[in-house]
Amino acid sequence: MRADGVAAVGVEGPNVARVYDFFLGGAHNFPADREAAAKVEQTWPQIRDSARVNRLFLGEAVRYLAGEVGIRQFLDIGSGMPTMGNVHEVAQQLAPDTQVVYVDNDAVAVAHSQILLAPNPLAVAVEADLLRPDEILDHPEVSRLLDLGQPVALLLVAVLHFFPDDSGPRRLVAQLRDALPAGSYLVVTHATGDGQSQEVTEAAEAYRRTTAPFQLRSRAEVLSFFDDCALVEPGLVLLPGWAQDRQRRQTTAEGRLPVYAGVGRLR
């Protein structure tokens, strides 16, 4: 999902959703995307592991929210290309009545998702832009499928680092949070340079040059997206620690990936 509001429908250049799909081992990518991915991987060998573990966390968070909390509505913004372990697949396996709306501003990603979701009346993909939260909140398909007066899980997974500070990401997230009732949940993952080598910073720059604006943020900066939220234990942690720490298995910081993850309950 690009932060400039332009839906990339051609294949003449790399696209962030397709690059991410490549890192996940998907099939919805083209030579330009694979070339861009290779440049990033040269300086950030962990990028494939980061993408894979980020996807695993998404599944863990959805299982927690659908299974333990009882959330039945999910709004996944910056959803990208459909792949294994999509939100509706995980949630509806636990609760078949769960309703899911995927949002992306990439027309190709949305088209692929719509094909996948055509047989599913409780899941839909729409083309809209995080830069314009009202466009999402007022979208007729969002209004049709989700009751924003009831708790919703707002998923912003691996998307906010594509929004530099001058695009106002905290304001955008706050506008979305403010539209949801208490008892809703916010799920965020975000790339960071905290405790990482210079390679991660260099890789972020390579990603920015080849795909889309990309901004690493510190733990304090990522934590600010959770204003007005009570973080679910273990709080905001580096992946893959969230599920491990939540289940109280012994973990250390060693081997953690440069991605923060957290789940917060709106108060």
Buried (B, 14 or more C-beta within 10 A) or exposed (E): BBBEEEBBEEBEEBBBBBBBBBBBEBEBBBEBBEEBBEBBBEBBEBBBBBBBBBBBBBBBBBBBBBBEBEBBBBBBBBBBBBBEEBBBBBBBEBEEEBBBBBBBBBBBBBEBBBEBBEEEEBBBBBBBBBBBBEBBBEBEBBEEBBEBEEBBBBBBBBBBBBBBEEBEBBEBBBBBBEBBEEBBBBBBBBBBBBEBEEBBBBBBBBBBEBBBBBBBBEBEBBBBBBEEBEBBEBBBBBBBBBBBBBEEEEBEEEEBBBBBBBBBBBE
